[in-house]
Amino acid sequence: WTQACREGGWFPQWASPGYRACMVGSHVDAVIADGVMRGVRNFDVETAYAGMRKHAFEPGDAAGSYGRIGIADYLEKGYVPADRHHESVARSLDYAYDDFCIAQVAGALGKEEDRKLFLQRARNYRNHYDPSIGFMRGRYADGSWAAFAEFRWGDPFVEGGPWQSTWAVPHDPEGLIALMGGPEPFIAKLEQMLAQPPYFEVGHYGFEIHEMTEMACADFGQYAHSNQPVHHAFYLFTAAGRPDRTQYWVNRVLNELYTPDAFPGDEDNGEMSAWFLLSALGIYPLCPGHPSWVLGAPLFDRARIRLSDGKELILEAERTQATQIYTEKLTVNGNIHESLWIDHTALTQGTTLRFTMTDTPSNLSSYPDEALPFSLSQI
């Protein structure tokens, strides 16, 4: 990626292997930030950062092969206007998250003013939330709200609609929870997504795209597991203090949607297998770009991962029956671990995570803030 930026002047929007207009965010920012924050520095980070900063400020290709469509409006208004640019909400939400990722790299390089600037921009997701309807919504350049249809896919979203895209704030679940009125309404909204029928309106696509078909066939409500926008959604239960609901729904997907008869979608650059492997291990990166893992519940009784330096990460689940899908207790190298997340470095030291499993959900009513996964609002 960095060499492509060095040769072509921009990071490709979708490397294939050159410049191609596809999708809407600049998620190379997340790839670079996640590597840097987890200790991968064996590349030209300064050149990579210069490329990230460039597409965060300068207009690129009008077709979207490189750069961010609507960047001038985003910089001026804090959102991409629906009457000026297609797929506007998806762009704004992606840009806000990508700005968080740029801030992470800026901080790692000691660029404190840039870090502060991009952290402020990372809060722009709030500009699309309409509390009167409880969803992210398109808005026009004059600030007024665009037309809204709860089940319509496409513009101003991408390969989904309001139910699939409203959760796209992986870097600030606490902030999103606050927008929705607090943990209880937020949890209820997630559960409502799963209780809805898998109904969709084709919207501007004009025909049924395969992601719509896959959501209907999976029959997990409006949770469209075959596509990226909701892959992190179950882990938001944990961010709201309900890890038991994360564990319940993740276990169901692992067991019901990854079979020869029920696989819900295409692999799409490894997303489906990556979700399965990480969720089955009991660790998941809710916010790529932040060096932490949200803890879940392992599917297997034991897994061993050999790290590049020869050390091993071992994950064990103590259970006596398959119905024990909830984590009752976790120890890290024999010590009780009470947080719902774990720092990346803690997994790289020759570490054993031992999950004690139960068939009864945890009845813990609340967790201290420091036990909850990372949120930008904590900074």
C-alpha positions as CSV (number, residue, x, y, z in Angstrom):
1,W,0.0,0.0,0.0
2,T,2.7,2.5,1.0
3,Q,4.7,1.7,-2.2
4,A,1.5,2.3,-4.3
5,C,1.1,5.7,-2.6
6,R,4.7,6.5,-3.2
7,E,4.5,5.6,-6.9
8,G,1.0,7.0,-7.7
9,G,0.8,9.9,-5.2
10,W,-2.3,8.5,-3.5
11,F,-3.4,5.4,-1.7
12,P,-5.7,3.4,-4.0
13,Q,-9.3,3.3,-2.9
14,W,-9.4,-0.4,-3.9
15,A,-6.1,-1.9,-5.0
16,S,-6.7,-4.3,-7.9
17,P,-3.7,-3.8,-8.1
18,G,-3.9,-0.2,-9.3
19,Y,-6.5,2.5,-8.8
20,R,-10.2,1.4,-8.9
21,A,-13.3,3.2,-7.8
22,C,-15.0,0.9,-5.3
23,M,-16.6,1.4,-1.9
24,V,-16.6,4.7,0.0
25,G,-14.3,5.0,2.9
26,S,-10.5,5.3,3.1
27,H,-10.1,2.2,5.2
28,V,-6.4,1.8,4.4
29,D,-6.3,4.2,7.4
30,A,-7.6,1.4,9.6
31,V,-5.1,-1.2,8.2
32,I,-2.1,1.1,8.8
33,A,-3.3,2.3,12.2
34,D,-4.1,-1.2,13.4
35,G,-0.6,-2.3,12.4
36,V,1.1,0.7,14.0
37,M,-0.8,0.5,17.2
38,R,-0.2,-3.2,17.6
39,G,3.6,-2.7,17.1
40,V,4.1,-3.2,13.4
41,R,6.6,-0.5,12.5
42,N,8.8,-2.3,9.8
43,F,7.6,0.0,7.0
44,D,7.8,3.7,6.2
45,V,5.2,5.0,8.6
46,E,6.0,8.6,7.9
47,T,5.3,8.2,4.1
48,A,2.1,6.2,5.0
49,Y,1.0,9.0,7.3
50,A,1.6,11.6,4.6
51,G,-0.7,9.6,2.3
52,M,-3.4,9.3,4.9
53,R,-3.3,13.0,5.7
54,K,-3.5,13.9,2.0
55,H,-6.7,12.1,1.3
56,A,-8.2,13.5,4.5
57,F,-7.8,17.1,3.2
58,E,-7.3,17.2,-0.6
59,P,-9.8,16.4,-3.3
60,G,-8.9,13.2,-5.2
61,D,-10.4,11.5,-8.3
62,A,-13.9,12.5,-9.0
63,A,-14.8,8.9,-9.7
64,G,-13.5,7.8,-6.4
65,S,-10.5,5.8,-7.5
66,Y,-8.4,7.6,-4.8
67,G,-9.2,10.3,-2.3
68,R,-12.5,10.9,-0.5
69,I,-15.5,12.0,-2.5
70,G,-17.1,15.0,-0.9
71,I,-14.1,15.9,1.2
72,A,-14.5,19.7,0.8
73,D,-18.1,19.5,2.1
74,Y,-17.1,17.1,4.9
75,L,-14.4,19.6,6.0
76,E,-16.8,22.5,5.9
77,K,-19.9,21.0,7.3
78,G,-18.8,17.9,9.3
79,Y,-20.8,15.6,7.0
80,V,-21.2,14.7,3.4
81,P,-24.5,16.3,2.1
82,A,-27.0,13.9,0.5
83,D,-28.0,16.5,-2.2
84,R,-24.4,16.8,-3.4
85,H,-22.9,13.3,-3.2
86,H,-24.3,9.8,-3.4
87,E,-23.9,7.3,-0.5
88,S,-23.5,10.3,1.8
89,V,-24.2,8.8,5.2
90,A,-21.9,5.8,4.5
91,R,-19.1,8.2,3.5
92,S,-19.5,10.4,6.5
93,L,-19.5,7.5,9.0
94,D,-16.5,5.9,7.3
95,Y,-14.6,9.2,7.2
96,A,-15.2,9.8,10.9
97,Y,-13.9,6.4,11.8
98,D,-11.0,6.7,9.4
99,D,-10.1,10.1,10.9
100,F,-9.9,8.4,14.3
101,C,-7.4,5.9,12.7
102,I,-5.3,8.8,11.3
103,A,-5.3,10.4,14.8
104,Q,-3.9,7.1,16.2
105,V,-1.0,7.2,13.8
106,A,-0.4,10.9,14.3
107,G,-0.1,10.3,18.0
108,A,2.3,7.4,17.5
109,L,4.5,9.8,15.4
110,G,4.3,12.6,18.0
111,K,2.2,14.8,15.8
112,E,0.0,16.1,18.7
113,E,-1.8,18.9,16.9
114,D,-2.8,16.6,14.1
115,R,-3.9,14.0,16.6
116,K,-6.2,16.5,18.3
117,L,-7.6,17.7,15.0
118,F,-8.4,14.2,13.8
119,L,-9.9,13.1,17.1
120,Q,-12.3,16.1,16.9
121,R,-13.2,15.1,13.3
122,A,-13.8,11.5,14.5
123,R,-16.9,12.8,16.3
124,N,-18.5,13.9,13.1
125,Y,-20.7,10.7,13.1
126,R,-23.0,12.6,15.4
127,N,-24.0,14.9,12.6
128,H,-26.0,12.2,10.9
129,Y,-27.9,10.8,13.9
130,D,-31.6,11.9,14.0
131,P,-33.0,11.3,17.5
132,S,-36.5,11.7,16.3
133,I,-36.3,8.4,14.5
134,G,-33.4,6.7,16.2
135,F,-31.3,6.2,13.1
136,M,-28.4,7.6,11.1
137,R,-30.0,9.7,8.3
138,G,-29.0,11.7,5.3
139,R,-29.0,15.4,5.5
140,Y,-28.8,18.2,2.9
141,A,-26.2,20.9,2.5
142,D,-28.6,23.4,4.3
143,G,-28.7,21.1,7.3
144,S,-32.2,19.8,6.8
145,W,-32.9,16.1,6.9
146,A,-33.3,14.0,3.7
147,A,-36.2,11.7,3.1
148,F,-36.1,8.5,5.2
149,A,-37.3,4.9,4.8
150,E,-36.5,2.4,7.5
151,F,-36.0,-0.6,5.2
152,R,-34.7,1.0,2.0
153,W,-31.2,0.0,0.9
154,G,-28.7,2.1,-0.9
155,D,-28.3,5.8,-1.2
156,P,-27.5,7.4,1.2
157,F,-26.1,4.0,2.5
158,V,-24.1,1.3,0.8
159,E,-25.1,-2.3,0.5
160,G,-27.5,-1.9,3.4
161,G,-29.9,0.6,4.9
162,P,-30.5,2.4,8.2
163,W,-30.7,-0.9,10.2
164,Q,-27.4,-2.1,8.9
165,S,-25.5,1.2,8.9
166,T,-26.5,3.1,12.0
167,W,-24.1,1.0,14.1
168,A,-21.0,2.1,12.1
169,V,-19.2,3.9,15.0
170,P,-16.7,1.3,16.1
171,H,-14.4,3.9,17.6
172,D,-17.0,5.4,19.9
173,P,-19.6,3.0,21.1
174,E,-20.1,5.0,24.3
175,G,-20.9,8.1,22.2
176,L,-23.4,6.2,20.1
177,I,-25.0,4.7,23.2
178,A,-25.4,8.2,24.6
179,L,-27.0,9.4,21.3
180,M,-29.6,6.6,21.6
181,G,-30.5,7.5,25.2
182,G,-28.2,5.2,27.2
183,P,-27.4,1.5,27.6
184,E,-31.0,0.2,28.0
185,P,-32.5,1.9,24.9
186,F,-29.3,1.0,23.0
187,I,-29.5,-2.7,23.9
188,A,-33.2,-2.7,23.1
189,K,-32.5,-1.3,19.7
190,L,-29.9,-4.0,18.9
191,E,-32.4,-6.6,20.0
192,Q,-35.1,-5.0,17.8
193,M,-32.8,-5.3,14.8
194,L,-32.7,-9.0,15.4
195,A,-36.4,-9.3,16.0
196,Q,-37.4,-7.5,12.8
197,P,-38.4,-9.6,9.7
198,P,-35.6,-9.6,7.1
199,Y,-37.5,-7.3,4.9
200,F,-35.8,-4.9,2.5
201,E,-36.7,-2.4,-0.2
202,V,-34.3,-2.3,-3.2
203,G,-34.1,1.5,-3.2
204,H,-31.8,3.1,-5.8
205,Y,-30.3,-0.3,-6.7
206,G,-33.5,-1.0,-8.6
207,F,-33.1,-4.8,-8.2
208,E,-32.3,-7.3,-5.5
209,I,-28.6,-7.4,-4.9
210,H,-27.0,-10.5,-3.4
211,E,-26.5,-9.0,0.0
212,M,-30.3,-8.5,0.3
213,T,-30.9,-12.1,-0.7
214,E,-28.3,-13.3,1.8
215,M,-29.9,-11.4,4.7
216,A,-33.3,-12.8,3.9
217,C,-32.0,-16.4,3.7
218,A,-30.0,-16.1,7.0
219,D,-33.2,-15.0,8.8
220,F,-31.5,-13.1,11.6
221,G,-33.8,-10.1,11.4
222,Q,-32.1,-7.0,9.9
223,Y,-28.7,-8.4,10.9
224,A,-27.0,-9.0,7.5
225,H,-24.0,-11.1,8.5
226,S,-22.8,-11.5,5.0
227,N,-21.7,-7.9,4.7
228,Q,-19.3,-5.7,6.5
229,P,-21.5,-2.9,8.1
230,V,-22.8,-5.1,10.9
231,H,-19.9,-7.5,11.5
232,H,-19.1,-5.7,14.8
233,A,-22.7,-5.1,15.9
234,F,-23.0,-8.0,18.4
235,Y,-19.9,-6.8,20.2
236,L,-21.6,-3.5,20.8
237,F,-23.7,-5.4,23.4
238,T,-20.5,-5.8,25.4
239,A,-19.7,-2.1,25.0
240,A,-23.1,-1.4,26.5
241,G,-22.4,-3.7,29.5
242,R,-24.2,-6.9,28.2
243,P,-21.5,-9.4,27.3
244,D,-24.0,-12.2,27.7
245,R,-26.0,-10.9,24.7
246,T,-22.8,-10.8,22.6
247,Q,-22.0,-14.3,23.6
248,Y,-25.5,-15.6,22.9
249,W,-25.8,-14.1,19.4
250,V,-22.2,-14.8,18.4
251,N,-22.6,-18.4,19.4
252,R,-25.7,-18.7,17.3
253,V,-24.0,-17.3,14.2
254,L,-21.0,-19.5,14.6
255,N,-23.2,-22.6,14.8
256,E,-26.0,-21.7,12.5
257,L,-24.5,-19.6,9.7
258,Y,-21.2,-21.4,9.1
259,T,-22.4,-24.7,7.8
260,P,-22.3,-26.3,4.3
261,D,-26.0,-25.6,4.0
262,A,-26.3,-22.2,5.6
263,F,-23.1,-20.1,4.7
264,P,-24.7,-16.7,4.3
265,G,-22.5,-14.9,1.8
266,D,-19.3,-14.6,-0.2
267,E,-15.9,-14.5,1.4
268,D,-15.1,-10.9,0.2
269,N,-11.4,-10.6,0.9
270,G,-11.4,-12.9,3.9
271,E,-14.0,-11.1,6.0
272,M,-16.2,-14.1,6.7
273,S,-13.5,-16.4,7.8
274,A,-11.7,-13.7,9.8
275,W,-15.0,-13.0,11.7
276,F,-15.4,-16.8,12.4
277,L,-11.8,-17.4,13.5
278,L,-11.6,-14.4,15.9
279,S,-15.1,-15.0,17.3
280,A,-14.4,-18.7,17.8
281,L,-11.2,-17.8,19.7
282,G,-13.2,-15.5,22.0
283,I,-11.4,-12.3,21.1
284,Y,-12.5,-9.6,18.6
285,P,-11.2,-6.3,17.4
286,L,-14.2,-4.1,17.9
287,C,-12.2,-1.0,16.9
288,P,-9.3,-1.8,14.5
289,G,-6.8,1.0,15.0
290,H,-7.0,0.7,18.8
291,P,-4.7,-1.9,20.4
292,S,-7.3,-3.9,22.3
293,W,-9.5,-6.9,21.9
294,V,-13.1,-7.3,23.2
295,L,-13.5,-10.6,25.0
296,G,-16.2,-13.1,24.1
297,A,-16.6,-16.8,24.6
298,P,-14.5,-19.5,22.8
299,L,-16.2,-22.0,20.6
300,F,-13.5,-24.6,21.0
301,D,-12.1,-26.1,24.2
302,R,-8.5,-25.2,23.3
303,A,-6.6,-23.2,20.7
304,R,-2.9,-22.5,20.4
305,I,-1.5,-19.7,18.4
306,R,2.2,-19.6,17.6
307,L,3.5,-16.0,17.4
308,S,6.3,-14.8,15.2
309,D,8.8,-14.6,18.1
310,G,8.2,-18.2,19.1
311,K,5.9,-17.4,22.0
312,E,2.4,-18.8,22.2
313,L,-1.1,-17.5,22.9
314,I,-3.2,-20.3,24.4
315,L,-7.0,-20.0,24.8
316,E,-8.8,-22.6,26.8
317,A,-12.5,-23.0,27.7
318,E,-13.5,-25.1,30.7
319,R,-16.9,-26.6,30.0
320,T,-18.7,-29.9,30.6
321,Q,-21.5,-29.5,28.0
322,A,-22.2,-27.7,24.8
323,T,-24.9,-25.5,26.3
324,Q,-22.3,-23.7,28.4
325,I,-21.8,-20.8,26.0
326,Y,-21.4,-17.9,28.5
327,T,-18.1,-16.8,30.1
328,E,-18.4,-17.0,33.9
329,K,-14.8,-16.2,34.7
330,L,-11.6,-15.4,32.9
331,T,-8.0,-15.8,34.1
332,V,-5.0,-14.5,32.3
333,N,-1.9,-16.5,33.2
334,G,-3.8,-17.6,36.3
335,N,-4.9,-14.2,37.4
336,I,-8.5,-13.1,37.5
337,H,-9.3,-10.7,34.6
338,E,-12.5,-8.7,35.2
339,S,-12.5,-6.3,32.2
340,L,-14.5,-7.0,29.1
341,W,-11.5,-6.2,27.0
342,I,-7.7,-7.0,27.0
343,D,-4.8,-5.0,25.8
344,H,-3.0,-6.3,22.7
345,T,0.4,-6.5,24.4
346,A,-1.0,-8.8,27.1
347,L,-1.6,-11.4,24.4
348,T,1.9,-11.3,23.0
349,Q,4.0,-12.2,26.1
350,G,3.4,-16.0,26.1
351,T,-0.1,-15.8,27.5
352,T,-2.8,-18.3,28.5
353,L,-6.5,-17.2,28.7
354,R,-8.7,-19.7,30.5
355,F,-12.4,-19.1,30.2
356,T,-14.7,-20.8,32.7
357,M,-18.0,-21.5,30.9
358,T,-21.5,-21.6,32.2
359,D,-25.0,-22.1,30.7
360,T,-26.3,-19.2,32.8
361,P,-25.9,-15.6,31.5
362,S,-24.0,-13.3,33.9
363,N,-26.4,-11.3,36.1
364,L,-23.9,-8.5,36.7
365,S,-26.0,-5.3,36.5
366,S,-23.3,-2.9,35.6
367,Y,-19.6,-2.6,34.9
368,P,-17.2,0.2,35.8
369,D,-16.2,2.4,32.9
370,E,-12.7,1.0,32.8
371,A,-14.0,-2.5,32.3
372,L,-15.9,-1.5,29.1
373,P,-14.2,-1.6,25.7
374,F,-12.5,1.5,24.4
375,S,-14.5,4.5,23.2
376,L,-13.4,7.8,21.9
377,S,-15.7,9.4,24.5
378,Q,-13.3,8.2,27.2
379,I,-10.5,10.5,25.9
